[in-house]
Amino acid sequence: MMPTYQYACTACDHEFEAIQSFSDDSLTECPQCKGEIRKVYTAVGVVFKGSGFYKTDSAKKSTVADPPKAAPAPSAD
């Protein structure tokens, strides 16, 4: 799956999307007016941060406590 980039023309305000590989160079020319274009950066739709990112982070912790240990028997001195 390749990422989709958004571009906007600085001359005619035409906005469009282009599917490109990470290694591809950025586009430089508007397909409508041949003017200069720029990449448009938008907020990310999903953000993973903090605890709970991994399945094991959100797994329920065991709530069963260890049984109490017996007190030592008094010595018969």
C-alpha positions as CSV (number, residue, x, y, z in Angstrom):
1,M,0.0,0.0,0.0
2,M,1.5,3.3,-1.0
3,P,0.7,6.6,0.7
4,T,-1.5,9.3,-0.8
5,Y,-0.2,12.9,-0.7
6,Q,-2.2,16.1,-1.1
7,Y,-0.9,18.9,-3.3
8,A,-2.2,22.5,-3.9
9,C,-1.2,24.8,-6.7
10,T,0.2,28.2,-5.6
11,A,-1.0,29.8,-8.9
12,C,-4.5,28.5,-9.5
13,D,-5.4,27.0,-6.1
14,H,-6.1,23.6,-7.8
15,E,-6.0,20.8,-5.1
16,F,-5.3,17.2,-5.9
17,E,-4.0,13.9,-4.5
18,A,-1.2,11.7,-5.8
19,I,-0.4,8.2,-4.8
20,Q,3.4,7.9,-4.5
21,S,6.0,5.7,-3.0
22,F,8.0,7.0,-0.1
23,S,11.1,7.0,-2.3
24,D,9.5,9.1,-5.1
25,D,10.4,12.7,-5.5
26,S,7.6,15.3,-4.7
27,L,5.6,16.6,-7.6
28,T,6.5,20.1,-8.7
29,E,4.0,21.1,-11.5
30,C,0.3,21.6,-11.5
31,P,-1.5,19.3,-13.9
32,Q,-4.0,22.1,-14.8
33,C,-2.0,25.3,-15.2
34,K,1.6,24.0,-15.0
35,G,2.2,26.3,-12.1
36,E,4.2,25.6,-9.0
37,I,2.6,23.3,-6.4
38,R,3.2,22.5,-2.7
39,K,2.4,19.6,-0.5
40,V,-0.5,20.1,1.9
41,Y,0.0,18.7,5.4
42,T,-3.1,17.8,7.4
43,A,-3.7,16.4,10.9
44,V,-3.2,12.6,11.3
45,G,-6.5,10.8,11.7
46,V,-5.2,8.2,14.2
47,V,-2.5,8.8,16.8
48,F,-1.1,5.9,18.9
49,K,0.6,7.2,22.0
50,G,0.8,6.3,25.7
51,S,-0.1,3.0,27.3
52,G,-2.5,0.6,25.6
53,F,-0.8,0.6,22.2
54,Y,0.1,-3.0,22.4
55,K,-2.3,-5.8,23.2
56,T,-0.3,-6.7,26.3
57,D,-0.5,-3.1,27.6
58,S,-4.2,-3.2,27.9
59,A,-4.6,-6.8,29.2
60,K,-6.3,-7.1,32.5
61,K,-3.9,-7.6,35.4
62,S,-4.5,-10.5,37.7
63,T,-6.4,-9.3,40.8
64,V,-6.0,-12.5,42.7
65,A,-3.7,-11.9,45.7
66,D,-1.3,-14.4,47.1
67,P,-2.7,-16.2,50.1
68,P,-1.5,-14.9,53.4
69,K,1.5,-16.7,54.9
70,A,1.1,-18.5,58.2
71,A,2.8,-16.8,61.1
72,P,5.7,-18.8,62.5
73,A,4.8,-21.0,65.5
74,P,6.1,-19.7,68.8
75,S,9.1,-21.5,70.0
76,A,8.9,-23.5,73.3
77,D,12.0,-22.3,75.1
